[in-house]
Amino acid sequence: MSPGIIGQPAGLFAVTNIDDILVLALFFAQGAGHRGSTGRIVLGQYLGFAAILAVAVAAAFGATFLPGSAVPYLGLLPFALGLKSAWQAWKDPREGGGEEKARAEGGGPTPLEVAAVTFANGGDNIGVYVPVFATAGAGGMSVYAVVFLVLAAVWCSAGRYFATRPVVARGLARRGHILLPLVLVAIGLLILVEGGAFGL
């Protein structure tokens, strides 16, 4: 397989998913110290991205499971999760032993939370992927799908790498409980506003 065949999907993935690294780093920081959190975050990332690929591939073949008018409303997912995360950050310090309880129960983000944010944040990517997939044909789509799924693992590794750097980790440990809700709410609002949801 020539470098050009891999390079095009790799470039498309990088351009359309660069903001995911920050979100993943925040998720990994939130899950730090919780048993099994890395696996849950990676699973969630793959579930969300697989859903994006499935919708894009189906649309390239002419099936539309997700009307274009519905895409802006995907912003409600990260917005709601951001509000939930903010509520938990406000509430937990007031509960005795909240941190120990969370660790014992395998705290951190759930796969479905990560998947929802990944899918919502990549909802607008579907509009970019569909024409590319449609012109690539079945063989080309397979190459794109394989490269995208490999790079999803690279993105998870990069997010975990940044979250575990000593300077970054200290900052996220102090401010991550504030940053994660802010980032999720901002992503949600951006998707809603840019897509013109609710007449915004």
C-alpha positions in Angstrom: 0.0 0.0 0.0 1.6 3.3 -1.1 2.2 6.2 1.3 -0.2 8.4 -0.7 -3.1 6.0 -0.2 -2.5 6.1 3.6 -1.6 9.7 3.6 -4.9 11.0 2.4 -7.1 9.3 5.0 -4.5 10.1 7.7 -4.5 13.8 6.7 -8.3 13.9 6.6 -8.6 12.3 10.0 -6.0 14.6 11.6 -7.7 17.8 10.2 -11.2 16.8 11.3 -10.3 15.4 14.7 -7.5 17.6 16.1 -9.8 18.9 18.9 -10.4 15.4 20.1 -7.0 15.2 21.6 -7.8 17.9 24.2 -11.1 16.2 25.1 -9.4 12.8 25.4 -6.7 14.3 27.6 -9.4 15.8 29.9 -11.2 12.4 30.0 -8.0 10.6 30.9 -7.2 13.2 33.6 -10.7 12.7 35.0 -10.2 8.9 35.0 -6.7 9.1 36.6 -6.4 6.7 39.5 -9.7 4.9 38.7 -9.4 1.2 37.9 -10.2 0.4 34.3 -10.8 4.0 33.3 -8.3 3.8 30.3 -10.1 0.8 28.8 -13.5 2.5 29.3 -12.3 5.8 27.6 -10.7 3.9 24.7 -13.9 1.8 24.3 -16.0 4.9 24.3 -13.8 6.6 21.7 -14.1 3.6 19.4 -17.9 3.3 19.9 -18.3 7.0 19.1 -16.0 6.9 16.1 -17.5 3.7 14.8 -20.9 5.3 14.9 -19.6 8.3 12.9 -18.0 5.9 10.3 -21.2 3.8 10.1 -23.4 6.9 9.4 -20.9 8.3 6.9 -20.6 5.0 5.0 -24.3 4.5 5.0 -24.9 8.0 3.7 -22.2 7.5 1.0 -24.3 4.5 -0.2 -27.4 6.7 -0.3 -28.9 5.8 3.1 -29.5 8.7 5.5 -29.9 7.6 9.1 -29.0 11.1 10.3 -30.7 14.0 8.4 -28.5 17.0 8.0 -31.0 19.1 9.9 -30.4 16.9 13.0 -26.6 17.3 13.1 -26.6 20.6 15.0 -28.7 19.1 17.7 -26.0 16.6 18.5 -24.5 19.6 20.5 -27.0 18.8 23.2 -25.1 15.7 24.1 -21.8 17.3 25.2 -23.7 20.3 26.6 -25.8 18.0 28.8 -22.7 15.9 29.8 -20.8 19.2 30.6 -23.7 20.3 32.9 -23.7 16.8 34.5 -19.9 17.0 35.0 -20.2 20.5 36.5 -22.9 19.3 38.9 -20.7 16.4 40.0 -17.7 18.7 40.5 -19.8 21.1 42.6 -21.4 18.3 44.6 -18.5 15.8 45.3 -16.4 18.0 47.5 -19.4 18.3 49.8 -19.7 14.5 50.2 -17.4 12.8 52.7 -15.0 10.3 51.1 -16.3 11.0 47.6 -12.9 10.5 46.0 -12.3 7.2 47.7 -15.8 6.0 46.9 -15.4 6.9 43.2 -12.1 5.1 43.0 -13.5 2.0 44.6 -16.4 1.9 42.2 -14.2 2.4 39.1 -15.0 6.1 38.6 -14.1 8.4 35.7 -16.1 8.7 32.4 -18.2 5.8 31.2 -17.8 4.4 27.7 -21.2 5.8 26.7 -20.3 9.3 27.9 -17.1 9.3 25.9 -18.9 7.8 22.9 -21.6 10.5 23.1 -19.1 13.3 23.1 -17.0 11.7 20.4 -20.1 11.2 18.1 -21.4 14.7 18.8 -18.1 16.4 18.3 -17.6 14.5 15.1 -21.1 14.9 13.8 -20.1 17.7 11.5 -17.3 15.5 10.1 -19.9 13.3 8.6 -20.6 16.0 6.0 -16.9 16.0 5.1 -16.5 12.2 5.0 -19.6 11.4 2.9 -18.5 12.9 -0.4 -15.0 11.6 0.1 -16.3 8.1 0.8 -18.8 8.3 -2.1 -16.0 9.0 -4.6 -13.6 6.5 -3.1 -15.7 3.5 -3.8 -16.0 0.4 -1.6 -12.3 -0.4 -1.7 -11.3 3.2 -0.9 -13.8 3.4 1.9 -12.3 0.3 3.5 -8.8 1.9 3.4 -10.3 5.1 5.0 -12.0 3.1 7.7 -8.9 1.0 8.6 -6.7 4.1 8.7 -9.3 6.0 10.8 -9.6 3.2 13.3 -5.8 2.9 13.6 -5.5 6.6 14.1 -8.3 6.6 16.8 -5.9 4.5 18.9 -3.1 7.0 18.2 -5.4 9.8 19.3 -6.2 7.9 22.5 -2.5 7.4 23.1 -1.8 11.1 22.5 -4.6 12.1 24.9 -3.3 9.8 27.6 0.3 11.0 27.0 -0.6 14.6 27.5 -2.8 13.8 30.5 0.1 12.0 32.2 2.9 14.5 31.6 3.9 15.8 35.1 3.2 19.5 34.5 0.0 18.8 32.6 -1.1 16.2 35.0 -0.6 18.5 38.0 -2.6 21.3 36.2 -5.4 18.9 35.2 -5.5 17.5 38.7 -6.1 21.0 40.1 -8.3 22.4 37.4 -9.5 19.4 35.4 -12.8 19.2 37.3 -13.5 22.8 36.1 -12.0 22.5 32.6 -13.9 19.3 31.5 -17.4 20.8 32.1 -16.3 24.1 30.4 -14.9 22.3 27.4 -17.9 20.0 27.0 -20.4 22.9 27.4 -18.3 25.0 24.9 -18.3 22.2 22.4 -22.0 21.7 22.8 -22.7 25.4 22.3 -20.4 25.6 19.3 -22.1 22.7 17.6 -25.6 24.2 18.3 -24.7 27.8 17.3 -22.7 26.9 14.1 -25.4 24.5 13.0 -28.2 27.1 13.6 -30.0 24.8 16.1 -33.1 26.4 17.7 -32.7 29.4 15.3 -29.4 30.5 16.9 
